[in-house]
Amino acid sequence: MSKAHSFMLGAAGALLVLVAAAIIIPLYGDYEARVRASEVLDDLRPLKARIASRAVAVGKLTGAGVGENTAKSGADYAAAAIEVLPDGVIIVKATKFGQVFVLLPSLSENHVSWRCIGGSDKDVPRACGG
């Protein structure tokens, strides 16, 4: 095998590795963003339960989120800013990846269901349309 042939094989292999990296690295970034967003949304379960409990108790969402605008502590909330509106709407801003999600409560027949909107399809959890 000549030196030129060996060089061409090596160059082709290096090019293949670069192309693969150019495809895989952005996909991993989207995956990482989606996983972190899922973790943040999962961490909101207790907050959503408190809001739902209040809404069911009084039969309306008005005022169900009052008093929930407290500073969150712990590592789970370090990557997200969370705001709760008086009617129970939760706005989540995931600071590391710049995602914004809005959790919209709906009260029907003594049950609160949640709809999540926001983010782009490539980096949000399925619960928010991704």
N, C-alpha and C positions, 0 to 999 in steps of 0.2 A: 504494500500500500504506500503510495507516495505521500510526501509531506503536505502537498496541496490538497489531496483527497482527505487526509486526516483533519486538516484545518477546516475544510468545508463541512465535514461531519460534526466537528466540535462546534462550529459556528451555528449550524442548523440546530443542534441540541440546545445551545445557549438561547437561541431565538425562541425555541419551543418553550423553554422554561420561563422566559420573560413574558411571552403571550399568556401562558397559564397563570402566572402571577398577576398580570394585568386584569384577568377575569376573576380570579379567586379572591383577591384582596378586597375589592369593593363589595362582593357578595358577603364576605365575612363581616364587613362593617355594617351592612344592612341587618345581618343575622344578630350581631351584637346589640344593635339598637333595638331590634324587635324583642330580644330576650330581656333587656333592661326595662323596656316599657312594660312588658308583661309582669315583671317583678314589682314595679311601682304600682301597677293597677291591682295586682293581687294584694299588696300591702294596704290598699284602701278598703278592703272588705269590712273591717271593724267600723270605719267611718261611715260607709254606706249602710251598714246595719243600724247604726245609731240614728241616722237620718230617716231611714225607713221606719224604724220603731216609733219615732216621734210623729211621722206623717200618718201612720196607721192609727195611733192613739187619738189624734185630733181629727182625723178624717180629711186632712188636706195637706198639701205640701208647703203652703205658706207658713213661714217661720220654722220649718223643719231643720234648716241649716244654721239657724241662729246659735251663736256660741261655739261653732266649730272652727272658726278662724283662729286657731291657736297654732303656735309654732310647733312644728313636729321635731322630734329629737330622734337620734339614733342614725346609724349608717343607712338604713333603708330610705330615709327621706332626704339624705344629703344631696342626692342627685335630682331632686324635684322640688319645685315650688308649688304649693297646693293652696288654692283659694276656694272657699265654700260660700256660695251666695245664700241669702236668706231663704230662698225657695228650694234649697237642697242641691242645686246644680254645683258640680265640682269641676274646677278648672285645674288641670295638672300641666305644669311646664317642666318637662324633663330637661334639666340644664345641660347635661353632658352631650346630648344629641340634638337639642333644639326642638324636640317634639312638643306639640301642644295637643292635649286631649280634653274634650269636654264630656263629662258624664251627666246625662240628662235623666232625672228620675220621672217616673210616671206612676200615678196612684190609681188603681182600679180594683174595686171589690176587695178592699182591705189588703192589697198586695202592691208592693212597690217593685217595678221592674226598671232596669237601667239600660239606656242606650248610650253607646260610646261613639263619638265622632272625632275626627281629627287625624292629623298626620298624613303621610303619603302611603300608598299601598305597599311600597317596598320595605318600609321600616317600622310598621306598626303591627301590633298583635291582631289576630283575626277578630277579636272582640270589638276592635275599632275599624273594621273594614279592610284590614291588611291581609 
